[in-house]
Amino acid sequence: MSKSFSGNDLIKALRRLGFIIDHQRGSHIFLHNIEINKTIIVPNHKEIKKGTLHQILKQSNLSIEELKNLI
């Protein structure tokens, strides 16, 4: 994985998957998808750490390639 992703990139991709912004607490944005009843927390940082990115991808059932296509 050579490209780094920002919080805005992840939010943009998740919104295309049907997630909506529920609320924000500090720098963390809570996105919720009513259809699958799932909430994902995305830190609004310039660069998301590798472990955090993988955890968000795991929760949303996305691969790196799918994420790149959504952005």
PyMOL Python script that loads the backbone (N, CA, C, O; Angstrom):
from pymol import cmd

cmd.read_pdbstr("""\
ATOM      1  N   MET A   1       0.846  -1.164   0.000  1.00  0.00           N
ATOM      2  CA  MET A   1       0.000   0.000   0.000  1.00  0.00           C
ATOM      3  C   MET A   1       0.896   1.233   0.000  1.00  0.00           C
ATOM      4  O   MET A   1       1.525   1.547   1.010  1.00  0.00           O
ATOM      5  N   SER A   2       0.951   1.912  -1.103  1.00  0.00           N
ATOM      6  CA  SER A   2       1.849   3.053  -1.212  1.00  0.00           C
ATOM      7  C   SER A   2       1.129   4.375  -0.997  1.00  0.00           C
ATOM      8  O   SER A   2       1.749   5.343  -0.556  1.00  0.00           O
ATOM      9  N   LYS A   3      -0.156   4.441  -1.294  1.00  0.00           N
ATOM     10  CA  LYS A   3      -0.886   5.703  -1.154  1.00  0.00           C
ATOM     11  C   LYS A   3      -1.448   5.816   0.254  1.00  0.00           C
ATOM     12  O   LYS A   3      -1.978   4.853   0.808  1.00  0.00           O
ATOM     13  N   SER A   4      -1.325   6.997   0.818  1.00  0.00           N
ATOM     14  CA  SER A   4      -1.941   7.224   2.119  1.00  0.00           C
ATOM     15  C   SER A   4      -3.304   7.889   1.905  1.00  0.00           C
ATOM     16  O   SER A   4      -3.516   8.594   0.918  1.00  0.00           O
ATOM     17  N   PHE A   5      -4.202   7.656   2.826  1.00  0.00           N
ATOM     18  CA  PHE A   5      -5.557   8.174   2.730  1.00  0.00           C
ATOM     19  C   PHE A   5      -5.813   9.126   3.883  1.00  0.00           C
ATOM     20  O   PHE A   5      -5.316   8.925   4.991  1.00  0.00           O
ATOM     21  N   SER A   6      -6.587  10.154   3.616  1.00  0.00           N
ATOM     22  CA  SER A   6      -6.961  11.095   4.671  1.00  0.00           C
ATOM     23  C   SER A   6      -8.346  10.714   5.194  1.00  0.00           C
ATOM     24  O   SER A   6      -9.041   9.880   4.612  1.00  0.00           O
ATOM     25  N   GLY A   7      -8.726  11.340   6.297  1.00  0.00           N
ATOM     26  CA  GLY A   7     -10.055  11.119   6.836  1.00  0.00           C
ATOM     27  C   GLY A   7     -11.133  11.550   5.859  1.00  0.00           C
ATOM     28  O   GLY A   7     -12.169  10.897   5.741  1.00  0.00           O
ATOM     29  N   ASN A   8     -10.888  12.655   5.154  1.00  0.00           N
ATOM     30  CA  ASN A   8     -11.863  13.132   4.158  1.00  0.00           C
ATOM     31  C   ASN A   8     -12.026  12.131   3.021  1.00  0.00           C
ATOM     32  O   ASN A   8     -13.133  11.949   2.514  1.00  0.00           O
ATOM     33  N   ASP A   9     -10.930  11.474   2.609  1.00  0.00           N
ATOM     34  CA  ASP A   9     -11.022  10.456   1.562  1.00  0.00           C
ATOM     35  C   ASP A   9     -11.920   9.302   2.002  1.00  0.00           C
ATOM     36  O   ASP A   9     -12.771   8.840   1.242  1.00  0.00           O
ATOM     37  N   LEU A  10     -11.719   8.840   3.246  1.00  0.00           N
ATOM     38  CA  LEU A  10     -12.520   7.724   3.756  1.00  0.00           C
ATOM     39  C   LEU A  10     -13.988   8.112   3.898  1.00  0.00           C
ATOM     40  O   LEU A  10     -14.875   7.321   3.578  1.00  0.00           O
ATOM     41  N   ILE A  11     -14.243   9.317   4.372  1.00  0.00           N
ATOM     42  CA  ILE A  11     -15.626   9.776   4.529  1.00  0.00           C
ATOM     43  C   ILE A  11     -16.316   9.863   3.173  1.00  0.00           C
ATOM     44  O   ILE A  11     -17.477   9.476   3.035  1.00  0.00           O
ATOM     45  N   LYS A  12     -15.609  10.365   2.186  1.00  0.00           N
ATOM     46  CA  LYS A  12     -16.145  10.470   0.827  1.00  0.00           C
ATOM     47  C   LYS A  12     -16.520   9.082   0.289  1.00  0.00           C
ATOM     48  O   LYS A  12     -17.592   8.909  -0.291  1.00  0.00           O
ATOM     49  N   ALA A  13     -15.644   8.107   0.481  1.00  0.00           N
ATOM     50  CA  ALA A  13     -15.903   6.746  -0.005  1.00  0.00           C
ATOM     51  C   ALA A  13     -17.058   6.100   0.745  1.00  0.00           C
ATOM     52  O   ALA A  13     -17.912   5.461   0.130  1.00  0.00           O
ATOM     53  N   LEU A  14     -17.099   6.256   2.060  1.00  0.00           N
ATOM     54  CA  LEU A  14     -18.168   5.644   2.847  1.00  0.00           C
ATOM     55  C   LEU A  14     -19.518   6.279   2.543  1.00  0.00           C
ATOM     56  O   LEU A  14     -20.540   5.593   2.566  1.00  0.00           O
ATOM     57  N   ARG A  15     -19.537   7.577   2.259  1.00  0.00           N
ATOM     58  CA  ARG A  15     -20.798   8.218   1.898  1.00  0.00           C
ATOM     59  C   ARG A  15     -21.318   7.672   0.573  1.00  0.00           C
ATOM     60  O   ARG A  15     -22.530   7.584   0.376  1.00  0.00           O
ATOM     61  N   ARG A  16     -20.427   7.310  -0.327  1.00  0.00           N
ATOM     62  CA  ARG A  16     -20.852   6.714  -1.599  1.00  0.00           C
ATOM     63  C   ARG A  16     -21.426   5.313  -1.394  1.00  0.00           C
ATOM     64  O   ARG A  16     -22.173   4.814  -2.236  1.00  0.00           O
ATOM     65  N   LEU A  17     -21.074   4.684  -0.275  1.00  0.00           N
ATOM     66  CA  LEU A  17     -21.607   3.358   0.042  1.00  0.00           C
ATOM     67  C   LEU A  17     -22.917   3.422   0.824  1.00  0.00           C
ATOM     68  O   LEU A  17     -23.488   2.384   1.159  1.00  0.00           O
ATOM     69  N   GLY A  18     -23.397   4.630   1.116  1.00  0.00           N
ATOM     70  CA  GLY A  18     -24.666   4.778   1.807  1.00  0.00           C
ATOM     71  C   GLY A  18     -24.558   5.197   3.262  1.00  0.00           C
ATOM     72  O   GLY A  18     -25.579   5.296   3.944  1.00  0.00           O
ATOM     73  N   PHE A  19     -23.362   5.444   3.756  1.00  0.00           N
ATOM     74  CA  PHE A  19     -23.194   5.923   5.122  1.00  0.00           C
ATOM     75  C   PHE A  19     -23.503   7.415   5.172  1.00  0.00           C
ATOM     76  O   PHE A  19     -23.217   8.151   4.227  1.00  0.00           O
ATOM     77  N   ILE A  20     -24.087   7.850   6.279  1.00  0.00           N
ATOM     78  CA  ILE A  20     -24.349   9.267   6.480  1.00  0.00           C
ATOM     79  C   ILE A  20     -23.626   9.712   7.747  1.00  0.00           C
ATOM     80  O   ILE A  20     -23.404   8.918   8.661  1.00  0.00           O
ATOM     81  N   ILE A  21     -23.265  10.984   7.787  1.00  0.00           N
ATOM     82  CA  ILE A  21     -22.581  11.514   8.961  1.00  0.00           C
ATOM     83  C   ILE A  21     -23.616  11.680  10.068  1.00  0.00           C
ATOM     84  O   ILE A  21     -24.593  12.416   9.926  1.00  0.00           O
ATOM     85  N   ASP A  22     -23.382  10.986  11.162  1.00  0.00           N
ATOM     86  CA  ASP A  22     -24.293  11.032  12.299  1.00  0.00           C
ATOM     87  C   ASP A  22     -23.944  12.197  13.213  1.00  0.00           C
ATOM     88  O   ASP A  22     -24.781  13.058  13.485  1.00  0.00           O
ATOM     89  N   HIS A  23     -22.703  12.218  13.684  1.00  0.00           N
ATOM     90  CA  HIS A  23     -22.241  13.323  14.518  1.00  0.00           C
ATOM     91  C   HIS A  23     -20.725  13.305  14.573  1.00  0.00           C
ATOM     92  O   HIS A  23     -20.076  12.412  14.028  1.00  0.00           O
ATOM     93  N   GLN A  24     -20.172  14.312  15.242  1.00  0.00           N
ATOM     94  CA  GLN A  24     -18.726  14.421  15.368  1.00  0.00           C
ATOM     95  C   GLN A  24     -18.384  14.719  16.817  1.00  0.00           C
ATOM     96  O   GLN A  24     -19.036  15.539  17.464  1.00  0.00           O
ATOM     97  N   ARG A  25     -17.359  14.047  17.321  1.00  0.00           N
ATOM     98  CA  ARG A  25     -16.872  14.297  18.670  1.00  0.00           C
ATOM     99  C   ARG A  25     -15.377  14.561  18.564  1.00  0.00           C
ATOM    100  O   ARG A  25     -14.591  13.633  18.371  1.00  0.00           O
ATOM    101  N   GLY A  26     -14.990  15.801  18.689  1.00  0.00           N
ATOM    102  CA  GLY A  26     -13.589  16.165  18.510  1.00  0.00           C
ATOM    103  C   GLY A  26     -13.212  16.007  17.050  1.00  0.00           C
ATOM    104  O   GLY A  26     -13.856  16.571  16.166  1.00  0.00           O
ATOM    105  N   SER A  27     -12.156  15.230  16.802  1.00  0.00           N
ATOM    106  CA  SER A  27     -11.728  15.013  15.418  1.00  0.00           C
ATOM    107  C   SER A  27     -12.254  13.699  14.855  1.00  0.00           C
ATOM    108  O   SER A  27     -11.855  13.300  13.761  1.00  0.00           O
ATOM    109  N   HIS A  28     -13.139  13.017  15.575  1.00  0.00           N
ATOM    110  CA  HIS A  28     -13.672  11.744  15.115  1.00  0.00           C
ATOM    111  C   HIS A  28     -15.094  11.923  14.598  1.00  0.00           C
ATOM    112  O   HIS A  28     -15.957  12.478  15.279  1.00  0.00           O
ATOM    113  N   ILE A  29     -15.317  11.443  13.383  1.00  0.00           N
ATOM    114  CA  ILE A  29     -16.618  11.569  12.730  1.00  0.00           C
ATOM    115  C   ILE A  29     -17.305  10.205  12.740  1.00  0.00           C
ATOM    116  O   ILE A  29     -16.720   9.206  12.320  1.00  0.00           O
ATOM    117  N   PHE A  30     -18.534  10.169  13.216  1.00  0.00           N
ATOM    118  CA  PHE A  30     -19.308   8.943  13.326  1.00  0.00           C
ATOM    119  C   PHE A  30     -20.232   8.857  12.123  1.00  0.00           C
ATOM    120  O   PHE A  30     -21.086   9.721  11.925  1.00  0.00           O
ATOM    121  N   LEU A  31     -20.060   7.812  11.317  1.00  0.00           N
ATOM    122  CA  LEU A  31     -20.899   7.589  10.146  1.00  0.00           C
ATOM    123  C   LEU A  31     -21.782   6.378  10.409  1.00  0.00           C
ATOM    124  O   LEU A  31     -21.340   5.390  10.995  1.00  0.00           O
ATOM    125  N   HIS A  32     -23.029   6.463   9.971  1.00  0.00           N
ATOM    126  CA  HIS A  32     -23.984   5.388  10.232  1.00  0.00           C
ATOM    127  C   HIS A  32     -24.682   4.991   8.941  1.00  0.00           C
ATOM    128  O   HIS A  32     -25.031   5.839   8.119  1.00  0.00           O
ATOM    129  N   ASN A  33     -24.879   3.687   8.776  1.00  0.00           N
ATOM    130  CA  ASN A  33     -25.626   3.163   7.644  1.00  0.00           C
ATOM    131  C   ASN A  33     -26.862   2.469   8.196  1.00  0.00           C
ATOM    132  O   ASN A  33     -26.754   1.454   8.885  1.00  0.00           O
ATOM    133  N   ILE A  34     -28.030   3.011   7.898  1.00  0.00           N
ATOM    134  CA  ILE A  34     -29.281   2.488   8.443  1.00  0.00           C
ATOM    135  C   ILE A  34     -29.609   1.117   7.847  1.00  0.00           C
ATOM    136  O   ILE A  34     -30.138   0.252   8.545  1.00  0.00           O
ATOM    137  N   GLU A  35     -29.299   0.913   6.567  1.00  0.00           N
ATOM    138  CA  GLU A  35     -29.655  -0.340   5.893  1.00  0.00           C
ATOM    139  C   GLU A  35     -29.000  -1.550   6.540  1.00  0.00           C
ATOM    140  O   GLU A  35     -29.638  -2.591   6.697  1.00  0.00           O
ATOM    141  N   ILE A  36     -27.728  -1.421   6.918  1.00  0.00           N
ATOM    142  CA  ILE A  36     -27.022  -2.551   7.523  1.00  0.00           C
ATOM    143  C   ILE A  36     -26.814  -2.358   9.022  1.00  0.00           C
ATOM    144  O   ILE A  36     -26.189  -3.192   9.677  1.00  0.00           O
ATOM    145  N   ASN A  37     -27.345  -1.243   9.571  1.00  0.00           N
ATOM    146  CA  ASN A  37     -27.275  -0.931  10.989  1.00  0.00           C
ATOM    147  C   ASN A  37     -25.842  -1.011  11.517  1.00  0.00           C
ATOM    148  O   ASN A  37     -25.549  -1.756  12.453  1.00  0.00           O
ATOM    149  N   LYS A  38     -24.965  -0.234  10.902  1.00  0.00           N
ATOM    150  CA  LYS A  38     -23.552  -0.247  11.272  1.00  0.00           C
ATOM    151  C   LYS A  38     -23.051   1.178  11.425  1.00  0.00           C
ATOM    152  O   LYS A  38     -23.394   2.055  10.632  1.00  0.00           O
ATOM    153  N   THR A  39     -22.238   1.405  12.447  1.00  0.00           N
ATOM    154  CA  THR A  39     -21.607   2.690  12.677  1.00  0.00           C
ATOM    155  C   THR A  39     -20.103   2.536  12.566  1.00  0.00           C
ATOM    156  O   THR A  39     -19.525   1.609  13.134  1.00  0.00           O
ATOM    157  N   ILE A  40     -19.469   3.443  11.836  1.00  0.00           N
ATOM    158  CA  ILE A  40     -18.017   3.437  11.670  1.00  0.00           C
ATOM    159  C   ILE A  40     -17.490   4.793  12.103  1.00  0.00           C
ATOM    160  O   ILE A  40     -18.043   5.831  11.739  1.00  0.00           O
ATOM    161  N   ILE A  41     -16.418   4.778  12.883  1.00  0.00           N
ATOM    162  CA  ILE A  41     -15.805   6.006  13.374  1.00  0.00           C
ATOM    163  C   ILE A  41     -14.550   6.270  12.559  1.00  0.00           C
ATOM    164  O   ILE A  41     -13.668   5.416  12.464  1.00  0.00           O
ATOM    165  N   VAL A  42     -14.475   7.461  11.971  1.00  0.00           N
ATOM    166  CA  VAL A  42     -13.336   7.839  11.127  1.00  0.00           C
ATOM    167  C   VAL A  42     -12.649   9.059  11.741  1.00  0.00           C
ATOM    168  O   VAL A  42     -13.295  10.088  11.939  1.00  0.00           O
ATOM    169  N   PRO A  43     -11.356   8.962  12.045  1.00  0.00           N
ATOM    170  CA  PRO A  43     -10.646  10.154  12.524  1.00  0.00           C
ATOM    171  C   PRO A  43     -10.428  11.123  11.368  1.00  0.00           C
ATOM    172  O   PRO A  43      -9.992  10.717  10.290  1.00  0.00           O
ATOM    173  N   ASN A  44     -10.722  12.375  11.583  1.00  0.00           N
ATOM    174  CA  ASN A  44     -10.580  13.388  10.539  1.00  0.00           C
ATOM    175  C   ASN A  44      -9.152  13.931  10.574  1.00  0.00           C
ATOM    176  O   ASN A  44      -8.923  15.071  10.977  1.00  0.00           O
ATOM    177  N   HIS A  45      -8.202  13.109  10.151  1.00  0.00           N
ATOM    178  CA  HIS A  45      -6.795  13.470  10.144  1.00  0.00           C
ATOM    179  C   HIS A  45      -6.292  13.562   8.710  1.00  0.00           C
ATOM    180  O   HIS A  45      -6.920  13.039   7.790  1.00  0.00           O
ATOM    181  N   LYS A  46      -5.154  14.231   8.525  1.00  0.00           N
ATOM    182  CA  LYS A  46      -4.583  14.365   7.183  1.00  0.00           C
ATOM    183  C   LYS A  46      -4.110  13.032   6.644  1.00  0.00           C
ATOM    184  O   LYS A  46      -4.177  12.787   5.439  1.00  0.00           O
ATOM    185  N   GLU A  47      -3.635  12.173   7.521  1.00  0.00           N
ATOM    186  CA  GLU A  47      -3.186  10.841   7.103  1.00  0.00           C
ATOM    187  C   GLU A  47      -3.651   9.825   8.137  1.00  0.00           C
ATOM    188  O   GLU A  47      -3.375   9.963   9.329  1.00  0.00           O
ATOM    189  N   ILE A  48      -4.364   8.798   7.665  1.00  0.00           N
ATOM    190  CA  ILE A  48      -4.858   7.745   8.537  1.00  0.00           C
ATOM    191  C   ILE A  48      -3.764   6.688   8.690  1.00  0.00           C
ATOM    192  O   ILE A  48      -3.174   6.253   7.701  1.00  0.00           O
ATOM    193  N   LYS A  49      -3.498   6.278   9.923  1.00  0.00           N
ATOM    194  CA  LYS A  49      -2.478   5.266  10.170  1.00  0.00           C
ATOM    195  C   LYS A  49      -2.903   3.934   9.565  1.00  0.00           C
ATOM    196  O   LYS A  49      -4.091   3.659   9.400  1.00  0.00           O
ATOM    197  N   LYS A  50      -1.918   3.123   9.240  1.00  0.00           N
ATOM    198  CA  LYS A  50      -2.139   1.865   8.534  1.00  0.00           C
ATOM    199  C   LYS A  50      -3.106   0.942   9.288  1.00  0.00           C
ATOM    200  O   LYS A  50      -4.031   0.395   8.688  1.00  0.00           O
ATOM    201  N   GLY A  51      -2.901   0.771  10.579  1.00  0.00           N
ATOM    202  CA  GLY A  51      -3.765  -0.110  11.367  1.00  0.00           C
ATOM    203  C   GLY A  51      -5.191   0.392  11.449  1.00  0.00           C
ATOM    204  O   GLY A  51      -6.138  -0.391  11.379  1.00  0.00           O
ATOM    205  N   THR A  52      -5.344   1.697  11.598  1.00  0.00           N
ATOM    206  CA  THR A  52      -6.673   2.300  11.651  1.00  0.00           C
ATOM    207  C   THR A  52      -7.389   2.133  10.319  1.00  0.00           C
ATOM    208  O   THR A  52      -8.579   1.818  10.277  1.00  0.00           O
ATOM    209  N   LEU A  53      -6.659   2.346   9.240  1.00  0.00           N
ATOM    210  CA  LEU A  53      -7.236   2.178   7.902  1.00  0.00           C
ATOM    211  C   LEU A  53      -7.710   0.750   7.691  1.00  0.00           C
ATOM    212  O   LEU A  53      -8.817   0.532   7.198  1.00  0.00           O
ATOM    213  N   HIS A  54      -6.895  -0.214   8.055  1.00  0.00           N
ATOM    214  CA  HIS A  54      -7.282  -1.613   7.874  1.00  0.00           C
ATOM    215  C   HIS A  54      -8.498  -1.982   8.725  1.00  0.00           C
ATOM    216  O   HIS A  54      -9.342  -2.768   8.294  1.00  0.00           O
ATOM    217  N   GLN A  55      -8.589  -1.422   9.922  1.00  0.00           N
ATOM    218  CA  GLN A  55      -9.741  -1.699  10.773  1.00  0.00           C
ATOM    219  C   GLN A  55     -11.019  -1.110  10.175  1.00  0.00           C
ATOM    220  O   GLN A  55     -12.071  -1.748  10.207  1.00  0.00           O
ATOM    221  N   ILE A  56     -10.931   0.097   9.634  1.00  0.00           N
ATOM    222  CA  ILE A  56     -12.096   0.725   8.989  1.00  0.00           C
ATOM    223  C   ILE A  56     -12.505  -0.071   7.753  1.00  0.00           C
ATOM    224  O   ILE A  56     -13.695  -0.275   7.514  1.00  0.00           O
ATOM    225  N   LEU A  57     -11.529  -0.521   6.966  1.00  0.00           N
ATOM    226  CA  LEU A  57     -11.835  -1.323   5.779  1.00  0.00           C
ATOM    227  C   LEU A  57     -12.477  -2.650   6.174  1.00  0.00           C
ATOM    228  O   LEU A  57     -13.396  -3.120   5.503  1.00  0.00           O
ATOM    229  N   LYS A  58     -12.005  -3.242   7.239  1.00  0.00           N
ATOM    230  CA  LYS A  58     -12.560  -4.510   7.720  1.00  0.00           C
ATOM    231  C   LYS A  58     -14.008  -4.326   8.164  1.00  0.00           C
ATOM    232  O   LYS A  58     -14.861  -5.159   7.856  1.00  0.00           O
ATOM    233  N   GLN A  59     -14.292  -3.243   8.883  1.00  0.00           N
ATOM    234  CA  GLN A  59     -15.650  -2.973   9.362  1.00  0.00           C
ATOM    235  C   GLN A  59     -16.612  -2.700   8.207  1.00  0.00           C
ATOM    236  O   GLN A  59     -17.788  -3.059   8.278  1.00  0.00           O
ATOM    237  N   SER A  60     -16.114  -2.067   7.146  1.00  0.00           N
ATOM    238  CA  SER A  60     -16.980  -1.711   6.021  1.00  0.00           C
ATOM    239  C   SER A  60     -16.948  -2.741   4.894  1.00  0.00           C
ATOM    240  O   SER A  60     -17.585  -2.541   3.860  1.00  0.00           O
ATOM    241  N   ASN A  61     -16.213  -3.841   5.080  1.00  0.00           N
ATOM    242  CA  ASN A  61     -16.101  -4.908   4.076  1.00  0.00           C
ATOM    243  C   ASN A  61     -15.583  -4.393   2.738  1.00  0.00           C
ATOM    244  O   ASN A  61     -16.106  -4.756   1.684  1.00  0.00           O
ATOM    245  N   LEU A  62     -14.556  -3.546   2.780  1.00  0.00           N
ATOM    246  CA  LEU A  62     -13.936  -2.997   1.583  1.00  0.00           C
ATOM    247  C   LEU A  62     -12.503  -3.491   1.457  1.00  0.00           C
ATOM    248  O   LEU A  62     -11.856  -3.833   2.447  1.00  0.00           O
ATOM    249  N   SER A  63     -12.027  -3.522   0.234  1.00  0.00           N
ATOM    250  CA  SER A  63     -10.601  -3.782  -0.012  1.00  0.00           C
ATOM    251  C   SER A  63      -9.943  -2.458  -0.386  1.00  0.00           C
ATOM    252  O   SER A  63     -10.621  -1.463  -0.641  1.00  0.00           O
ATOM    253  N   ILE A  64      -8.624  -2.460  -0.415  1.00  0.00           N
ATOM    254  CA  ILE A  64      -7.883  -1.252  -0.801  1.00  0.00           C
ATOM    255  C   ILE A  64      -8.251  -0.833  -2.221  1.00  0.00           C
ATOM    256  O   ILE A  64      -8.419   0.355  -2.493  1.00  0.00           O
ATOM    257  N   GLU A  65      -8.376  -1.797  -3.121  1.00  0.00           N
ATOM    258  CA  GLU A  65      -8.706  -1.487  -4.516  1.00  0.00           C
ATOM    259  C   GLU A  65     -10.101  -0.872  -4.624  1.00  0.00           C
ATOM    260  O   GLU A  65     -10.301   0.077  -5.381  1.00  0.00           O
ATOM    261  N   GLU A  66     -11.067  -1.406  -3.871  1.00  0.00           N
ATOM    262  CA  GLU A  66     -12.414  -0.844  -3.890  1.00  0.00           C
ATOM    263  C   GLU A  66     -12.427   0.564  -3.329  1.00  0.00           C
ATOM    264  O   GLU A  66     -13.143   1.433  -3.827  1.00  0.00           O
ATOM    265  N   LEU A  67     -11.635   0.789  -2.291  1.00  0.00           N
ATOM    266  CA  LEU A  67     -11.526   2.132  -1.718  1.00  0.00           C
ATOM    267  C   LEU A  67     -10.955   3.113  -2.729  1.00  0.00           C
ATOM    268  O   LEU A  67     -11.454   4.230  -2.862  1.00  0.00           O
ATOM    269  N   LYS A  68      -9.913   2.701  -3.443  1.00  0.00           N
ATOM    270  CA  LYS A  68      -9.318   3.576  -4.453  1.00  0.00           C
ATOM    271  C   LYS A  68     -10.322   3.920  -5.553  1.00  0.00           C
ATOM    272  O   LYS A  68     -10.349   5.049  -6.043  1.00  0.00           O
ATOM    273  N   ASN A  69     -11.148   2.945  -5.938  1.00  0.00           N
ATOM    274  CA  ASN A  69     -12.150   3.190  -6.975  1.00  0.00           C
ATOM    275  C   ASN A  69     -13.252   4.138  -6.498  1.00  0.00           C
ATOM    276  O   ASN A  69     -13.801   4.896  -7.298  1.00  0.00           O
ATOM    277  N   LEU A  70     -13.577   4.103  -5.206  1.00  0.00           N
ATOM    278  CA  LEU A  70     -14.630   4.957  -4.674  1.00  0.00           C
ATOM    279  C   LEU A  70     -14.173   6.404  -4.522  1.00  0.00           C
ATOM    280  O   LEU A  70     -14.992   7.322  -4.525  1.00  0.00           O
ATOM    281  N   ILE A  71     -12.859   6.604  -4.389  1.00  0.00           N
ATOM    282  CA  ILE A  71     -12.330   7.954  -4.202  1.00  0.00           C
ATOM    283  C   ILE A  71     -12.092   8.569  -5.515  1.00  0.00           C
ATOM    284  O   ILE A  71     -11.644   9.713  -5.588  1.00  0.00           O
TER     285      ILE A  71
END
""", "prot")
cmd.dss("prot")
cmd.show_as("cartoon", "prot")
cmd.util.cbc("prot")
cmd.orient("prot")
